[in-house]
């Protein structure tokens, strides 16, 4: 029950839901999260810390930037089962959420612009 509570608390804030929506689409650099949400690095990092502590995301460093992705969870244990079920539900909910849809449109636009520059 404690694990479930920790996960749901981490997802009880709009900014963290928006971050999870972006991470659910694949690995993402914190710089892209900052651009999409129009928030400073310190704010984004603070919210990501909640998600990491709940076991929802994991990070890897590439140069000076951190890249985040959904944590891999073994569905055979309670922690993994709860996490996987919550993420499945979140994926479905975000498909119909206007804010989540707009965030993904901005992310795709930023990524297209970034690819043109490379």
C-alpha positions in Angstrom: 0.0 0.0 0.0 2.9 2.4 0.8 4.2 2.0 -2.8 0.8 2.8 -4.3 0.5 5.9 -2.1 4.0 7.1 -3.1 3.2 6.7 -6.8 -0.2 8.4 -6.6 1.3 11.3 -4.5 4.0 11.8 -7.2 1.3 12.0 -9.9 -1.0 14.3 -7.8 0.5 17.5 -9.3 -0.2 18.9 -12.8 3.4 19.6 -13.7 4.5 16.1 -12.8 1.6 14.7 -14.9 2.7 16.8 -17.8 6.3 15.6 -17.4 5.1 12.0 -17.3 3.1 12.6 -20.5 6.3 13.6 -22.3 8.4 10.8 -20.8 5.8 8.2 -21.8 6.5 9.1 -25.5 10.2 8.1 -25.1 13.4 9.3 -23.7 13.5 13.1 -23.4 16.2 15.6 -22.5 15.5 17.9 -19.5 16.1 20.8 -21.9 13.2 19.7 -24.1 10.9 19.4 -21.0 11.9 22.9 -20.0 11.0 24.3 -23.5 7.7 22.5 -23.7 6.6 23.4 -20.2 8.2 26.9 -20.3 9.7 26.3 -16.9 13.2 26.8 -15.5 15.6 23.9 -15.0 15.4 24.1 -11.2 11.6 23.7 -11.3 11.7 20.8 -13.8 14.4 19.0 -11.8 12.5 19.3 -8.6 9.4 17.7 -10.1 11.5 15.0 -11.8 13.0 14.2 -8.4 9.5 13.3 -7.1 9.0 11.1 -10.1 12.3 9.4 -9.6 11.7 8.8 -5.9 8.4 7.1 -6.8 10.3 4.9 -9.3 8.4 6.2 -12.3 11.3 7.6 -14.2 15.1 7.1 -14.5 17.8 9.4 -15.7 21.0 9.1 -17.6 23.6 11.8 -18.1 24.7 12.8 -21.6 27.3 15.6 -21.4 25.8 18.4 -19.3 22.2 17.3 -19.8 20.1 14.6 -18.2 17.8 12.5 -20.3 14.8 10.8 -18.7 12.7 7.7 -19.6 10.1 5.5 -17.9 11.6 3.2 -15.3 11.6 -0.5 -16.2 9.6 -2.4 -13.6 9.3 -6.1 -13.1 5.6 -6.8 -13.2 6.1 -9.9 -11.0 6.4 -7.9 -7.8 3.9 -5.5 -6.2 6.0 -2.4 -7.0 6.2 -3.3 -10.7 2.6 -4.3 -11.0 1.3 -1.1 -9.4 3.7 1.1 -11.5 2.8 -0.6 -14.7 -0.9 -0.4 -14.1 -0.8 3.3 -13.2 1.3 4.0 -16.3 -1.2 2.1 -18.6 -4.0 4.2 -17.1 -2.0 7.4 -17.4 -1.3 6.7 -21.1 -5.0 6.4 -21.8 -6.0 9.5 -19.8 -3.4 11.7 -21.5 -4.8 10.8 -25.0 -7.9 12.9 -24.3 -6.3 15.7 -22.2 -6.1 19.0 -24.1 -3.1 20.2 -22.1 -1.2 17.0 -22.7 -2.1 17.0 -26.4 -0.7 20.6 -26.7 2.5 19.7 -24.8 3.1 16.8 -27.3 2.5 19.1 -30.3 5.1 21.6 -28.9 7.5 18.8 -28.2 7.2 17.5 -31.8 7.6 21.0 -33.2 10.8 21.6 -31.1 12.2 18.3 -32.1 11.6 19.0 -35.8 13.3 22.4 -35.5 16.2 20.8 -33.6 16.6 18.2 -36.4 16.7 21.0 -39.1 19.7 22.5 -37.2 21.7 19.3 -37.0 
